């Protein structure tokens, strides 16, 4: 594990001696779109819960979280059961990946809700991260449910809309989120999940390639979006999406594909490389 102990301090959970976790690198690198903040402090919503977290010296603090909630929700969500120290030793054998890791020593792959991941990456097509965040925020504000406010909550938070709620809409109803042609894809996905034609829960027990093929039956879901859902929604870290950035990486540094040592965790390796190439000037 990448922390020494879990402590309940009042209403907060504290992970002591946290390693390989820097909030900005985990939450602002293109794998999720419902978090905001700066430096070492972020707030967001996942699995119907509002969360504030921040680094305090060498500890990660999760505000207003019980031990049971941490174990049932946030531990897997932040991939805290995986030893990234071991991965970093493995990846250090590759010169290019070693540079990328040095640039983002606190990056991790998150395991998000598959439904939310499906819709957010449908929205991500031909767009940039600020615009994706804006569309996702508007989708939640208009069609999600408001979460209860507490004395520490400054702004309202909203749950991600359910398939059933979106299935009742038409593409025209999504004009307010400014999703353009993607609106029809969202409605198609929502109707398939809501009426049972597409069973997200059943996919958890399927082989990765079978999940990928099933996802691509949804209107507007191609190989890239399917691989994003596999990696970020189902935690299949052997898969990774090939967007324009990663195509450049593969062409320049891995023309024959990733080395065998990366096969089982290629999706994690990809995230280091993706974040590096987007933010670091290099020929």
Residue pairs with C-beta under 8 A, 6 or more apart in sequence:
1 80
1 81
1 83
2 18
2 19
2 20
2 21
2 80
2 82
2 83
2 84
2 85
3 15
3 16
3 17
3 18
3 19
3 21
3 60
3 80
4 16
4 17
5 15
5 16
5 17
6 13
6 14
6 15
6 16
6 67
6 70
7 13
7 14
7 16
8 14
8 66
8 67
11 63
11 64
11 65
12 61
12 62
12 63
12 64
12 65
13 61
13 62
13 65
13 66
13 67
13 70
13 74
14 56
14 59
14 60
14 61
14 62
15 59
15 60
15 61
15 62
15 80
16 58
16 59
17 58
17 59
18 55
18 58
18 59
18 60
19 84
19 85
20 84
20 85
20 88
20 105
20 106
20 107
20 108
21 55
21 60
21 78
21 80
21 106
21 108
22 40
22 55
22 104
22 105
22 106
22 107
23 37
23 39
23 40
23 41
23 42
23 53
23 54
23 55
23 106
24 37
24 38
24 39
24 40
24 42
24 106
25 104
25 105
25 106
25 107
25 108
25 275
26 78
26 106
26 107
26 108
26 110
27 35
27 37
27 42
27 44
28 35
28 37
28 42
29 104
29 107
29 271
29 274
29 275
30 129
30 274
30 275
30 278
31 109
31 110
31 112
31 231
31 232
31 271
32 44
32 46
32 110
32 112
32 120
32 232
33 120
33 124
33 129
33 132
33 133
33 136
34 44
34 45
34 46
34 116
34 120
34 133
34 136
34 137
34 140
34 160
35 42
35 43
35 44
36 42
36 43
36 44
36 133
37 43
40 54
40 55
41 52
41 53
41 54
41 55
42 52
42 53
42 54
43 50
43 51
43 52
43 53
44 50
44 51
45 51
45 140
45 147
45 157
45 158
45 159
45 160
46 73
46 77
46 112
46 113
46 116
47 73
47 77
47 113
48 147
48 159
48 160
49 69
49 73
49 147
50 147
50 153
50 157
51 62
51 63
51 64
51 65
51 74
52 62
52 63
52 64
52 152
53 60
53 61
53 62
53 63
54 60
54 61
54 63
55 61
62 70
62 74
63 152
64 150
64 152
65 74
74 80
75 81
76 111
76 235
77 110
77 111
77 112
78 108
78 110
79 108
79 109
79 110
79 111
79 235
82 108
84 108
87 265
87 268
88 101
88 105
90 261
90 265
91 97
91 98
91 101
91 262
91 269
91 272
92 98
92 101
93 261
94 259
94 261
94 262
96 249
96 253
96 254
96 273
97 262
97 269
97 272
97 273
99 276
100 272
100 273
100 275
100 276
100 277
101 272
103 272
103 275
103 276
103 279
103 280
104 272
104 275
104 276
107 271
107 272
107 275
109 231
109 232
109 235
109 237
109 267
109 268
109 271
110 232
111 232
111 233
111 234
111 235
112 232
112 233
113 160
113 233
114 200
114 203
114 229
114 233
114 234
115 160
115 162
115 163
115 193
115 200
115 233
116 160
116 233
117 228
117 229
117 232
117 233
118 189
118 200
118 215
118 218
118 221
118 225
118 229
118 233
119 139
119 160
119 166
119 186
119 189
119 190
120 132
120 136
121 225
121 228
121 229
121 232
122 182
122 185
122 186
122 189
122 220
122 221
122 225
123 132
123 135
123 136
123 139
123 179
123 182
123 186
124 132
124 225
124 228
125 182
125 220
125 225
127 135
134 178
135 177
135 178
135 179
135 182
138 176
138 177
138 178
139 160
139 161
139 174
139 177
139 179
140 158
140 159
140 160
140 161
141 158
142 176
142 177
143 161
143 165
143 166
143 169
144 158
144 159
144 160
144 161
145 158
145 159
146 156
146 157
146 158
147 156
147 157
147 158
147 159
149 156
163 189
163 190
163 191
163 193
163 194
164 190
164 194
165 190
166 186
166 187
166 190
166 194
167 187
167 190
167 191
167 193
167 194
167 195
169 187
169 190
170 187
171 183
171 184
171 186
171 187
172 183
174 183
174 186
174 187
175 183
177 183
179 186
182 220
184 219
184 220
185 218
185 219
185 220
185 221
188 218
188 219
188 220
189 198
189 218
189 219
189 220
189 221
191 197
192 198
192 218
193 199
193 200
198 214
198 217
198 218
203 211
203 214
203 234
204 234
206 214
208 230
208 234
208 236
208 238
208 239
211 226
211 229
211 230
211 234
211 236
212 223
212 226
212 227
212 230
212 239
215 221
215 225
215 226
215 229
215 230
216 222
216 223
216 226
221 229
223 241
223 242
224 241
224 242
224 243
225 241
227 239
227 240
227 241
227 242
228 241
230 236
230 239
230 267
231 237
231 239
231 240
231 241
231 267
231 270
236 267
237 264
237 265
237 266
237 267
237 268
238 263
238 264
238 265
238 266
238 267
239 266
239 267
240 246
240 266
240 267
240 269
240 270
240 271
241 270
242 250
243 274
245 274
245 277
245 278
246 270
246 273
246 274
246 277
248 277
249 273
249 274
249 277
250 257
258 266
258 269
262 269
